[in-house]
C-alpha cells in the first residue's frame, strides 16, 4: 500500500465525529443522528462532498446550517476542501433517525 495514500475510512470517521457536533437549534439531536446526512464522499486527495437535507424546505436554519456543516468538515485534519450539497430527494422523514435519536425525541 502506498504510504502517501489517504485512509478515507479513518477520515470518514473523523468527519462523522465532527458532524455529530452540529445541531439544528430547535432539535436536541445532532444532524448525523437525525439522518440529515445522506452521503459523505471522500476522494484520494482529501476533497469531501457531503449530501445532506433538512427536516423541511422551510427550516429556519436552511440558510446557515449547510455552511456550518461545510466549516466543520473543512476543519477535520486531512480534509483539503469540503463542499455541501443540499438535496430534497429523498424527502427526510423520522424513520431516517437513528434509534438513539428517536428515543431522545420520544418517537417510538
N, C-alpha and C positions, 0 to 999 in steps of 0.2 A: 504494500500500500504506500502511496506517495505521502510522505510526511507533511507536505505543504497542502494536502487536500483537506478541505473544510469538513468537519464532522457535523453534518446537518442534523443528525438525531440529537446530539447534545445541544446544539444551538436551538433547536426547536423546543427542547425542554426549558431552556433559559427564557425563550420568548414567551412560552406559556406562563412561566412564573411571573414575568413582567405583566402579562395581560391580566393575571389574577389580582393585580393591584389597581385595576381600573374599574370604577363603579359608575353606574348611572346614578346621579344624586337622589333620585326618587326610589331606588330599589336597593335594599341592603345586601345584595348578592353581586359578586363580580361578573363582568361581562362574559368571561370564559365559561363559568358555571351556568350562566343564564342561557348559553347556547347561541350567543350572538356572533361568535367567531365560526365561520363556515370552513375556512381553509387557510393554511399557512404554507406558502410555497417559498422555499429557500433554494437559490441556485448555488453553484460551487464557488462563486465569488463573494457570497455573503449578501446578495441582494434579496430582500424579502418582500413578498407580495402577500397581503392579508385581505381575504374576502370576508366581509362582515355585514351584519344587518343591524337593525334596531327593532325594538318591540313594535313600533308603529312609524309610518312615514311622518306622522305629526309629532313625533317625540320631541320634547322641548330642547334636548341636547344634540339634536341632529347636526347642528352647525359646529359643535365643538368636540363631541366625542370621537369622531374619526381622527381628528388632529391629535387628540390626546393619545389615542392608540398608536398612531404613527410615531409620536415622540417617545413613547415608552419602548416600542420595538427598536427604534433607532438608537436608544440608549443601551441596548444589550451589547456587551463586548463581543466582537466578531461580526456584527451586522454592519455592512458597508453602507447600505441605504435601505429605506423602508417606504413602501407605498401601500396605502389603504384604499381598497375599493369598496364602496358602499353599495350593496345589492339588495333587491327586494324579492328575489326569487331564489329559493323558495321563501314564502312568507313565514316569518317567525311565528311559533306558537308555543305554549307552555310545555308541550311534550318534548321540546328540544333542550329543556333544562336538565341538568344532572339531578340525580336522586337527592343529593345534599341540598341543592338549590330549591327543589320542590318542597322538601321538608322545612327549610328555613322560611319559605314564604307561605307555608300552610296549604300547599297543593298536594292532595293525596291521591 
